[in-house]
Amino acid sequence: MCGIAGILANGRADAALVARMTGSLRHRGPDGEGVWTDTAAGIGLGHRRLAVIDLSAAGDQPMHSHSGRHVISFNGEIYNHRALRAALAAEGAGEWRGHSDTETLLEAIEAWGLERTLQRCAGMFAFALWDRRERALFLARDRFGEKPLYYGRIGGEFLFASELKALRLHSRFDAEIDRDALAALAARGYVPAPLSIFRGIFKLPPASILRVDQAGEQLSSYWSYRAVVERGLAEPLSDEAAAREALEAALAAAIAEQSIADVPVGTFLSGGIDSSSIVALWQLHGTRPLRTYAIGFEEQGFDEAPHARAVARHFGTEHREHYVGSAEARDVIPLLPAIYDEPFADPSQIPTWLLSRLAREEVTVAVSGDGGDELLGGYTRYRTAARLWQAMARTPPVVRHVAGAALGRVPARAWEGLATLMPRRPAYPSARLRRTFHRLRSVGSAAALYGSFRDEWTGEASPVVGAPADGAGRTFDFEVGGAPDLVRMMYCDAVSYLPDDILCKVDRAAMAHGLEVRIPFLDHRVAAVAARIPASLKVRDGTGKYILRQLLFGHAPAHLFDRPKTGFSVPIGAWLKGPLKPWAEALLEPARLDREGFFDGAAIARRWREHLAGRRDATFSLWPVLMFQAWNAAR
């Protein structure tokens, strides 16, 4: 895992700028730095190295192919590079300088071409490749977007980097905020690709190749998750035993490949279904003894450490945990603008940073259970949306619209008063009912209903000043041919929420400590098997990830996991009413918001008052505003 940066100029490449850009990414690669420029061609590549495979100088970058035609700056891992190297040797490949996956990748590109090579690769990566013969620069990113890559034209020059901070070092960088991206942040808590928070700067989408030359830019895809899902629907694994065996075989193979490293490797362990499945199969198929790491919290309802401890004891791992007090967790908040470099508002960023710090004390690589929810139907919101839509679909649309409009005019105070008469008073009744009435009026499908669950301002205007009404933050991609609603919702998360929230969170938190994180569930061969598993084997009797549970129960007793799904987070909502209140009030002060011109001060003030009064849990609509405000103040 590393950091990359570079420039393609019309004239001479600025080697000093490339060096500064590369240096800004030192945290991503603490083991070494390399810069290569061809000033006459206008190209410069930079690389910060985190040495994981082939720790010798033979793995240093930027790296030249044996023929000299290609030069690469590579971030990531090619897990099946040994198999690729064997295939190249069978075709007559000659001597190798070392045993790095980067060298294998370069020679594969020379032998098979870029697109065909990437289709044969299993891995996570973002890289820049200079073709000296064609005088063209190629940027590429892995299938699910595990590794980041930003790019844009600044002052007539094309720049790219693993993080925005490197691009901002250009003297002519335009720091104009993209209002569409900001509205997306407010609605979702993250900025979706291809947008970035800065106008004119973009994220390379997952599974993409961008060619840049004198003729301009050409974007293409070498893999399609939509095609994988549609093929899975056409070729289902309907037999439960066959589905379980296929999933276990694919996941075990991915774990075996991802356990290979020339440095110590460990695993994040929450005690949940996903991470426990990784641990179970690692103990069977991994290539080395397993170390596991968990974070515990003092706050009731947020502490998963006892569950992780029980799982570690069952599987006999070398387990380590660290209990975090509220003050220690809150001390991370001032660091977040620099860590994430782009406003990012998933509160689990805090424990993820703490867990990464713990693991990095002993290992260089950690394995994570992320991706299981999106591939195998784990999120509660999938089941909630499906149940609610089944109830709503029985009522004609015109009746839903009229009823929703009428009920929406009832004052919030009346609903609060009515709730006090109920035997079990619902939490935040007026806020929840307002969202329900909006759904009654406007939602026409389960997929659209699901979209309303992902928008923190559903039924209301965006709080972002100048936000487009139909911008990226309020539209979702559900288009999968012939797919049931559950599959469409999972697909939507896999192509947006997964890369731009979950994987972004993990990458920045881990790389802040120079820790590489590997994710076996996102091996494309695992994803292909998961796509063939019918929805009925993913969600059954109101329980998500049914098939993965059955796989795990073949290796561990079910009682270890007999509890509701919990999120990996911290009590931000309570902290905002307590120790974080002065900090939040300073950032959310209406006059300040109106003066800065990004958010509607009155709209944010209403949401803040509702949160403080207990009429609404506004954590997930306020945290994006706070993260932007803190980031904007720090830049």
Secondary structure, DSSP 8 states (H G I E B T S, - for coil): -EEEEEEE-SS---HHHHHHHHHTTGGG-BTEEEEEEETTTTEEEEEEE---S--SGGG-SSEE-TTSSEEEEEEEEETTHHHHHHHHHHTT----S---HHHHHHHHHHHH-HHHHHHH--EEEEEEEEETTTTEEEEEE-SS--S--EEEEETTEEEEESSHHHHTTSTT----B-HHHHHHHHHHSS--TTB-SBTTEEE--TTEEEEEETTEEEEEES--HHHHHHHHHHS---SHHHHHHHHHHHHHHHHHHHT--SS-EEEE--SSHHHHHHHHHHHHH-SS--EEEEEEESSTTS--HHHHHHHHHHHT-EEEEEEE-HHHHHTTGGGHHHHHSS----TTHHHHHHHHHHHHTT-SEEE--TTHHHHHT--HHHHHHHHHHHHHTTS-HHHHHHHHHHHHTS-HHHHHHHHTTSSS--SSHHHHHHHHHHHHHH--SHHHHHHHHT-TTTTS--SBTT--TT-GGG------TT--HHHHHHHHIIIIIIIIIIIHHHHHHHHTTT-EEE-GGGSHHHHHHHHHS-GGGTSBTTBSSHHHHHHHHTTS-GGGG-S----S---HHHHHHTTTHHHHHHHH-HHHHHHHTSB-HHHHHHHHHHHHHTS---HHHHHHHHHHHHHHHH-
